[in-house]
Amino acid sequence: MQTGTLYFLFGLSVGLVFACMGISILVTPEILGLSASVKHGSRVEVPRDSFYTHEDLYKIQKINHGDDTEARKLYDQVRILCWIMTSPKNLEKKAVHVRATWAHRCNKLIFISSVTNNSFPTVGVDVPEGREHLTGKTMKAFQYVFDHHFDDADWFMKADDDTYTILENLRYFLSSQNKDSPIFFGHHIKDKVKHGYFSGGAGYIISKEALRKFGTHETNASTCRQDGGDEDVEFGKCMDNLGVKVGNSYDRFGRSRFHCYEPATHLIGAYPKWYINFDAHGAKSGPESISDYAISFHYVSPANMYALEYFVYHLRPYGLHFKHQELNQDVT
């Protein structure tokens, strides 16, 4: 077992969600019913025909988890389009596991790549692969979403193919926000942009009005750089130039919801120097710094996608019943 996976499982057992001590569980896709999975070292391969359908998952959750009325109501009321940044070489290594776990809970799901793949499927935006072109990929992806899917959602999220997102918590948070306000949210980094920017890996989500401003600005390179630089920084500058506000996503107790590292890093505080210097939240760590309704984590391996899916949606301590909490801050 890799060290990262051990830290991940230990961190979760410390109490991110369940406060269960002394339990270490290795979760594989087989445990989730994906019996056709094949593992190659740290790589997990899941054939397409081994997936549960959305209807299967709903039935399982309905049997095991009881009343999901509130979550289903928010699914209809807070419509979220998710577009996932990926590449041809990552479709079977990473993107397939995003699709098999959290991403099916988006109201609309699009995988953005450099080339179109009709069988996966992906939308190709005709931008070369490589970190130096992530900005171009992001700008063209949001333009594509504006041109073709503006009316399909109220909020529009960008995530990577190693991001894990808890959509129910995202919808709950956004239920207190105004889609008609030019605003966006994510893991706030206070550097390089006047009002800071949001980490690309943690995922950031823009309102319908923010997307409208972006889609109608006529691709002015002086307003929004079209390629080069750091994707999340350049998109932050673009939003700032368009008058889109940097939103506050901390819960009412000041705890973080979007996270640019995997859970264990935020639990034990094993942060690099740059993060300590520039995290807008003060680089806090420990369970007390993370919202009970956390939304996203980054650098999640394919195996840990399934581990998170299990811990969030299946594992329950017997005899403990959790009430809904009101953790949203009042919006002025």
N, C-alpha and C positions, 0 to 999 in steps of 0.2 A: 504493500500500500504506500502511495506517495506521501511525503511529509505534508504537502498542501492539503491533501484529503484528510489526514489525521487532525491537523489544526482545525479544518472546517468542521469535522464531526465533534471534536472536543468543544469548539466554540459554541456550537448549537446546544450541546448538552449542558454547558454552563448556565444557559438560561435565556438565550435570545428570545425564544418564544415560549418554551415549555417548562423551563426551570426544573428540568430533570437532571439529577446529579448521578454520576457514575455509570451512565449508559453510553456505550459506543456501538453504533449500528452501521454496518456497511450496507448501503442501499444500491442495488443494481436494478437495471431495467426489468430483469426477470421478476423481482419482487412486486413491481407495479403491474405485472401481467404481460410484459413485453417479452414473452418466452423465446421469440425467435432472434433475440439480440445476440450479437457476436462480439466478443471483446478481443482487442489486440493490444496487449500491454495496457497503457493508460487510455487508449482510444476505445470508444464505445460505438459500435455500429448497430443501427436499428433499421432493419428493412422496412420499407414503406408500408407493406401489408401487415405489419405487426402492430400498428398504431390502434389505440382505442379511438373510436369516433367521438365526436362531441356529444352525441346522444348517449354513448356508453358511459362516458365520464359523468355526465349529468345524472344517469341512473345510479351509478356507484355513490356519488356524493349525496344523492337524495336518500339512499338507504342508510348511509353511515352518519350523515351529519344533520339530519332533521331539516329544520326550517331554513330555507335560503331565500325567503321572500324579499328581504331587504336587498340582497345582492342582485337578484333578478330585476328588481325595480330599478336599481341604479344602472344596470346594464342597458335598460331602455332609455333612461333619462339622461345619462352621461355617456354619449357615444364617443368612442375613442378609436381613431385610426392609428395603427402601429406600422411604421416602416422600419425594417431591419437592415442595417448596413452589413453586406456580406460580399463574397467574391466567389468566382467559379471554383477555386480550390478548397473553399470552406463549406461548400454546400453539404457534402456528406460528412465532413469532420465536425462542423459546429451548427450550421443553420438547421439541419434536420432535427437536432435535439431541442432547439428553441421551438420549432414547430410542434414537436411531440409533447412539449410540456406547457409552458405558460402562455405562449402566443395565441393559442386557439381561443383564449378568452377576450381578445380584442374584438371590437365590433367589425373592424376591417383590418386585414393583414396583408402587407406587401413586403416582399423581399427585394431589395435594390442591389443590383450588381453592375459590373461593367458591361456585361453582355446579357441579352435575353436568353432565358432557358424556359421553354414552354412546358416542359414536363415537370419541373420542380413545383411551381414556376417562379421565375424571377423577372423583374423588369430591368432591362439594360438601359443605362443612361449615357452610354458612349463616352466614358471617361476612363483613361488608363488606370490600371491597378497600381497600388503603392501608397504609402503614407503621405507622400507629397501631393497626392491627388484626392485626398479625403474631403478637402474643402469643396472641390469641384463636384464630387459625387453628392455631397450634402446639398449644395445649392441646386443642382439639377433635380435631385430627388424631391425637395420641397416644391420646386416649380412644377414637376410632374404631378404631385399630389394636388396642388392648387388647380392645375389645368383639368384634371380628370376625376378628382374625388372630393372637391371642396364641399359638396352638399351631402357627402356620406357620413360626416362626423362633426362633432362640436370641438374636439380637441385632437391634436395631431402630434404623435410621439415618435421621436427618433431614438433607436436603441441599437446596440452592437450585437453581433452574433455570439457574444459571451456575456451578455447582460441578462439578469433574471429579474422579472417584474411581477409584482403581486397586483393584478388588475383591480381586484375588489377594493384594495386600500387606496389605489390611485383614484378610482371613481369616487370613493368616499371623500377624499381630500378635495377633488375638483367639484364636488357637489356644493361646496361653499364658495366657489369662485365663479366669475362672470366670463363666459365665453365671448361676450361682445366687447370685452375690454382688451386692449392690446398688451398682453402680458405673457410671460413664459416662466417655467419652473424647472428646477433640477438641483443638482449638487453644486452649491455656490462656491466659486473660487474667486478671491479678490486679488486679481493680478491682470495686468496687460490691457484691460478694458476699463473705462471710466467707472462703470457700476459693477464690474466683475463679469464673469461668464459662468456657464454651467458645463460641468464635465460631460464630454461626449459619451464616455463609457458608462456612466451612471444613467444615461438617458435623459433627454430633456423634452418637455412637452409644451407646445405653443397653442394659444387660443385660436379660435376661428378668426377673430379680428386681426390677430398677429399674422396669420397666414394670408389673409386678404391683403394686408399692407405689403407683405413680402411678394406676393404674386403679382401685384399691380405696380411695382416700382420700376418696371421696364429694364431689369437686369443692368442697372447702372453700376459699373465696376467701382466707381468712387464711393458708392454707398455700400455695396456688398461685394467684396472681393470674390472673383469667380473661381479661383483655384490657387493652390499654394498656401503656405503658412500652416498653422495648426487649426484643424477643422473646428473645434469647439470655440477657440479664441476668435476666429474669423466670423463664425456665426454670431457670437456674442457682440462683436463690433457691428455686424449687419443689423441686428435687432436694435442696438443702441442708436444707430443712425436713423433707423426707421421710427424711432419713438416708442419702441416696445419696452415695457417696464420689466425689470428683474423682480420676480415675485418671491415672496417668503413662504417656504414650504415647511418650516419647522412646526411641530405640533404645539398645543397650548402650554406644554411644559418645557418648551425649548429644545425638544429632542429631534434628531435628524430623521428624514424619511428617504431621501435619495442618497446613495452611497457609491463612491467611485472605486471601492475595493470589495472583496468578498467578505462575508460576515466575520470570519475569524480575525481579520486584520482590524476591523472596527471594534471588535470585542477586546482584543489584547493591546491595541494601540501600536502595532508594529508599523508605524508610518515612516515614509522617507522624509528627508529634510524639507524638500520643496512643499510637501503637503502641510507639514507643521507650520511653515512660514506663511502659507497663503490660503489655507482652508478658512472660509468665512465663519465657520462654526467653532473655530478655536481648536481644531484637531482633537476634540474630545473622544474618549473611548469608554468601553464598558457597557454593559446592558442598560445602565441608567441613562446613557446618552443617546440611545437608539429608540425611536418611537415603537410602541406596541403595534402600530399600524404602519410599519416600514413599507416602502414602495419598491425600491430597487437596490440591486447589488451588481458589481462588475467583476470581471476576471473570474467568472464562474465556469469551471470546466464542464465538458459534457456529462461526466459521471456525477458531478455535483448539481447539475441541473435536475437530475432525477432525485438526488438526495433532498434538495430543497423542496421539490414537488411533494415528496413523501412527508417531510416534516411539517410543511405548511398545511397540506390538504388532507392528510391521512392520520398521522400520529396524534393520539389524544391520551392524556393521563386519566385513568379511570376515576370517576367520582368527583372530578373537578369540572365545573360548568362556568364558562366565561360570559359575562354580560357585555353588551355593547358599551363602548366608551365614547364620550363626546370629546374628541381630541382636536377638532378643528378650531383655529383661532377665529374670532369675529372679524368679518371683512367690512371695512369702512367704505 
